[in-house]
Amino acid sequence: MSTATKSKTSSVSIQNIAQSYGALQVLKELSLDIPEGEFLVLLGPSGCGKSTLLNCIAGLLEPTQGKIFIKGKNVTWEEPSKRGIGMVFQSYALYPQMTVERNLSFGLRVAGMAKDEIEKRVKRASEILQIEPYLQRKPMQLSGGQRQRVAIGRALVRDVDVFLFDEPLSNLDAKLRAELRVEIKRLHQRLGNTMIYVTHDQIEAMTLADRIAVMKGGSIQQLDAPLTIYSKPKNRYVAGFIGSPSMNFIKAKIGGTAKSPTVEVSGQTLDISQYAFIDGTPVGREVEFGARPEHINILRGAAAKGKNVFSATIELVEPMGSDSLVWLELGSQKVSARVESSETFTPGEKVAVQFRVDQASIFDLQSGDRL
């Protein structure tokens, strides 16, 4: 966590929250403090507990144990309407018979708010989300992206301290998802409210979050800034989940000495003295050597004779537009490398590869923890 984050007061505090359904434990005594104004993303696969945690914060689920505080107030048993939150769901949940304007104002009208205040809030939300031209339309006359903006606007008019997003972009196509990611980021920068966002999409997490909580089996595996999680994953699970294409994992054993450690890659020795071990050099330990595709260089000609260079064979090439993903056979291992799209390679071609050891990750083979 950055120094700036530490200095902020807590907006949402989750203390030893657990959630069980009979013998099934969905959340495992999880604790989390979210500073005021932070954009936190809960990231993980289906069934990891991220939506359950969000629903506990929202008051849609009562936790089996633990407490939840919002702005210093214990809201564990408060009704959702009294928690000072606005929630945006995966489904738009709009009233089809009402216009956009009526959808935005419905909750405020039910609460008995003054008409001029309702009009002011609807106007402000529609301006921020650029939906003023659609105020007199009904949901069926809107695109999916426009409907999701209205759903966000319905939360926005409540003028709350904390916004909760439950996979709001999952039903949209790739282009609309990219556009609305930008809109949500702009919204956070403009409002400065605390936002908690649930997704299984690592790109959404990386682009939106101040911090990401990577979840697995009801617990948080790592809680950190996006670039820290990407460059220094705490364990193999986080390393494999974050990054597209995924990190390469090569089974190896730490050799050499504490001052000059090595690993063996397909019968060839790789000098890893540039790698920063967390707690001493574990010589003799069985490990997995992890290297992201962009940290593997493919070399030809004279450059193929440098340090930590290994012979390899091109297996196939995947053009991806701005760059290409090249799959290589490195002895008995298969690894992928990211290269500029202008570079051309042919299946069967003999090349050399070089690992950027300073950017690598090394994990214990048994525990999966970063070494």
N, C-alpha and C positions, 0 to 999 in steps of 0.2 A: 504494500500500500504506500502511496506517495505521502510526503510530509504534508502537502496541502490537504489530502484526504483525511489524515489523522487529526488535523486541527479543527475539522468541522464537527458540529454536534450531530448526534445520532437522530436520524429521521425515523427509521424502523429498526427495532431491536427484537431479534428472535432468540429466545433462551430455552435451550434443551427441548425443542419441539420434537415430539414423536407422534406417529400416526400409524395405528394398526387396525387391521380388519381381521379379527380372530387371530389365527396364528401368523397371518401375513403382515410383516412389518414394512410399511411403505416409506416412512421416515424414521431415522435412527438417531434420536437425541441430538438434533442439529441445532447449532447456535450460529448466529450471523448478525452483524451490525452493519447497517447501511447508512452512511453519512448523508446529511441533508444536501439535496441537489445532485446526488449521484445517479448515474444511469447504470444499473446493475442488470446483467443478463444471467439467467439461470439456463445453463446449456447441458443437454444430455439426450440420450436416446429415449424412445418410448418406454415407459415403465420405470424410469429412474427416480421419480418422485417430484419432479420440478413443478408440474401443474398442481399436485397435491399441496405442495408448500405454498404456492401462490393462492390457492383456494383457502388455506388456513389463514393467510394474511388478510384475505378479503372478507373472511367471516362466513364463507360458504361451507366450510367444514370446521367442526370443532375438534381440535387436536386431542389425542389420547393423553398427552402430558405436555408440560411446558407452558411458557407464557409468551405473548406477543405484545410489544409496546409500539405505539405510533405517536411520535412527538412527545415521548415521555409518559404517555397515558397507557395504562394496562387495558387493552381492548380484547383480550383473549375471549371473553364471553359477550362482547358487545355485538349488536346487530350490524350488518354490513353498512346500513345507511348512516350509522353513527360513528363510523371509523375515519371519516375524512378522506375517503379514497374514491377514485374513479377507475372503472374497469372496462377494458376493451377485449372482447372475446374473439375466438377464431371465426365463429359464425357472426354475421353482422347484427343479427337480432334486432332488426328494424321493424317498425309497425308498417305493414304494406299499404294500409288504407290511409295513412297520414302522409302529408308532404314532408319534405326534408325539414322545413322550419318547425313543423309540429313535432316531428321526431326529436329535434334538438331541445325543444322547450317543454316536452311532456313532463319529465321528472320535476322540473321547476314549478310547473303549474300545479301538479299534484301536491307539492310541498307548500303551496300557498304563497309563493313569492310574488312581489309586486310586479305589475305588468311592465313598467318602464325598465326595471332591473332585468327582467327576462329578455326584453328586446335588446338591451345593451350587451348582455352576455352572448346571445345568439349572434349578434352582429360581430362581436369581437372574435368568436370562434370561427365563424364563416369566413372572415377576412384572413385569419391566420392559416386556415386550411384551404383557402381559395375555392370555396364552394358557394359563393354568393350567387352565381348564375343558376344554381340548382335548387334554391330554397323553395320554389313553388312546385317542384317536380316530386313525384312519388318514387320510392325505391326501385320499382320495376323499370323505370325510365333511366336508370343510372347504370354505369359500368361497375364492375367489381371493385375497381380502385376508388371510384367515387363513393360507393356505398361504404367502403371501409373508412374513408375520410369522414363520412357522416357519423359512423360509429365512434370514431375518435372524438369528433366534435361533441357528441352526446356526453362523453366523459369530461371533456374540456369545459363545458358550460357550468359544471358543478363547482368550478373554482376551488379545487381541493389541493392538498399538499402532496399527495402520493398518487401516482398513476400506475395501474397494473395492466400489463399486456399479456394475454394468453395466446401465443402463436397467431398474431393478428394477420400475418401475411401468407399463411399456409394455403389458402384457397385461391391465391392469385398466380398468374403466369409469371415467368422469370422477369420479363421487362417491367411489369407493374410492381413486382416485389422490389426491384432495384430502385424504381422511382419513389415508392413509398418509404423505403429505408432512408433515403435522403430527406424526405419530408419529416419523418419522425425525428431524425437527428437535428434538423433545423428547429423543430418544435421544442426539443429539449434545450437547445442553446438559447432560444428566445425566452422560454418560460423559467428555466432553472429549477423546475420541480424535481422531486425524487421520482425516478421511474424504475420499475422492476419489470423485466421483460423475459418471458419464457419462450424458448425456441429449441429445435433440434438442429437448426441450420447454423453451422459454424461461421459462415460468411456474414450472416446477420449479426452474430455475436461479436465477431472481430471488428466489424465496421461501426456498430452502435455503442458498444459498452465502454464505460470508464473502467469497470472491472467485470470479469467473468467468473462465475461459480460453475465449475465443471462438475456435474453430478453423476453418480453411479450407485445403484442399489440403495437409495435413500440417504446417502451421505455426500458431502462435498469433497471431491478429490483434490481440487486446487482452486484457490480464490486469489486472483491476481489481475494485473493489467493485461490486456490482450497480447501485447508484444512480449511480455515476460512469460506468459503461458506458451506462446509460440516458440520462443527461443530457449527457454529453460523449463520444459515440462517436468512436473514433480515426479511422474511415474510413466510407465509404458502406456497405460490406458489413456492418459491425457495426451501423450505424444501421438498416439495413433488416431485419436478422435479429432484433434486439431490439425488442420493443414490439408489442402487439396491440390495436387495428389498427396497421398499419405507419405509419412516418413518411411524410409527404408530401414529395416531391422536385420542385422547380420549377427548370427550367433558366433561368439568368440570367447577367448580366455585372455585375461590380463597376464602378460609376460614381461620380460625385461627386469628392471629394477625400479625402486620407488622414484629415483631421479630420472630414469630413462625408460618409462613404461611403453609397452607395445601391445598390440593385439594382432592375431593372425587372421587374415582375410583370404579365403580360398587358397591356402598354402603359402601366402606371401605375408611378410611382416609389415605392419603399419605402425609407424612411430606416432604415439599419442602424447608426447611430452608437452604439447601445447594445450592439452585438455585440462581444465580446472576441476579437479575432484573436490567434492564437498568436504570429505573427512579423510584425508590421506589416500595414498594409492593402494588399492586392494590387489596387490600382486597375487596371482594364482586364482583369482575369482572368476567364475563362469559368468559371462555377461552377454548382453545384446548391445551391439554398437549401432546407434541410430544416426542416420544422415538424411536430411531433407533433400529432395531432388535438386533444388537450386544451390545446394552446397556440394554438388558433385560436378567437377569439370571434366569435359571430354576433350582429350588432347590428340593432336596429330603431329607428325613430323618431328622436328628437333625438340619441341615442347614436351613430347611424350617421354622424355628421359629425366624428368625432374624428381624431386623427393616425393615419397608416398604415391608413386605412380604405378598402376597395375594394368596388365593387358586385359582386354575385354573384347567381346564381339557384339555388334549391333543385332538385336533381335527384331525389333519393330519400332516404327516412329508414329506418334500420334500428333498431327498438327492441331494446334489449339488457337490459331489466330495470331495473337501477339507473340506467342512462343510455341515451342513444341516439346512434347514429352517423349524422351528416347528411352526405350527399354533395352538393357544390356545383360548379357550373360557374363558374369564374373566368376569363372570357375564353375562351382556348383550353385552359386547364388545368382538371383535375378535382382537387379536394381534399376531404378528409374532416375533419369537426370533431366532437368529442365534446361533448355537451350533457346537461343534466339531463333525466331522462325526463319531468318535468313540463312541459317546454317543447314546444310543438307547432309543427310546420312543415308546409307543404303543397307538394308538387312544383309547380314553376313559379313559386313565390313569389319576389319580388325582395327581397333583404336586403343587408346589408353585412357584410364580414368584416374582422377586425383580427388581425394577427399579433403574437404576443409575441416580439419580436426578441431580448430578453435570454435567452430559453429556446431559441432556434433553433440550428441547426447549419449551417455552410457548408462545402462540400466542393469541392475542385478537380475540374473536369469531366473532366480527363484521368487523373490518378492516383487520384482518389477519396479522397485524404487530407483530413483536417479542416484547415481554414485558421484 
